[in-house]
């Protein structure tokens, strides 16, 4: 079995990531969503497990180094945290131009409450549990065989598919699934210029929480419209990355 995993490490990673997610999701769903959603750690656990089985400590250390890589050009912190927030804010400003009511800022919780929950969501709502697997393990392996655009699109589709269990809770949307594909291009660009899974974690958290809190300023159909506009803006950023850098690297030759 170890030999088969060694021959097909990426296939093994995705299979294990999906299996662990479902294994941990079903009892959580059965409990009515009570308790800690450990299923969000499926990709990270799979990444560490496959790295350990195929490369030993060297592979595990490579993921840990990517998570701990914080010494990058400061502007990339601005990109990781600020870009998702800026795109969400831009979508909010554009939405009334398409007939929506003005944003209702009173629906956004107080800043102190947001900060406390952001810290919790960072750990238990995806960023810390997903990115060590998606960007820390899978993406570098995929980039060894494919150009940046092809690797991004493939990972994006798998990333979107990974969220399917949320459909059982009515928490899966078409625009959210499409967003994952475009966002994967942006995340690859971030990775290629920093080699940091830490920044991928921060970008994941920034997007997730900007949608979670700023998305509240609209309700009903207006909120759905806002999120579709946000997806379109992510698509424009992805297209700009490809237009500037081409399909192969998403970074200048001297970078990453």
C-alpha positions, 0 to 999 in steps of 0.5 A: 500500500505504501508503494502505491501511495509513493507512486501516486502521492497526489491522488492519495492526498486528495483521496485521503483529504476527501475521506477524512473530511467525510469521516469527520463531517458526518458525526458532526452533522448528526450532532446538529453541528454541535462541537468542534468541526474537526472535518475542516482539518481533513486536507492538512491531516492528509498533507502531513500523512502523505508527506510522512509516508512518501518523504519522511520527516523531510516532507513533513518539515517542508510543510511546516517550513511553508506554514512558518514562512513569515519573512516575506516582502511586507506588501504580500501581507497587504495583498493576503489580508487586504485584497479579499477585503477590498474586493468584498468592499468593492462588491458592496459599493457596486451592488446598489448600481444594479438595483439593490437597496443601500447597504445596512451597516447596522447589521455588521456586529461590533468590531470587538465581537468580530475580532474575537470570532475571527480568531476562532474561525481562523482555526476551526472554519477552514484556513488553518485546517485546509491551507497546509494541505491545499497550498502547503502540500498539493500545490507545490507537487502540482507545479512540478508537473504543470504550469501555474494556470493548469495547476490552479484550475485543477486544484480550484475544482477539487477545492470547490468539490471538497466543500460538497458536504456543506450542501447537506447543511444548506450552506453550499452555493453556486457562486461560492463554488465558482469563487474557489476556482478563480480564487485558486489562481490568486492563491497560486500567485500568492504562493509563487511569490512568497512560498508561504502557506502562512499567507495563504492561511491569512488570505483564506481567513480574510476572504472568509470573514469579509464575506461572513461579516461584510456580506451581512449589509445586504439581505436576500436577493441583494446579498446573493447579487453582491456575492456574484459581483464579488466572484466577478471581481475575483475573476478579473483579478485572476485574469489580470494575473494571467495577462501579466505573468502568463500561464506558466509561473505567475511570478517573475523568474527571479521570484520564489 
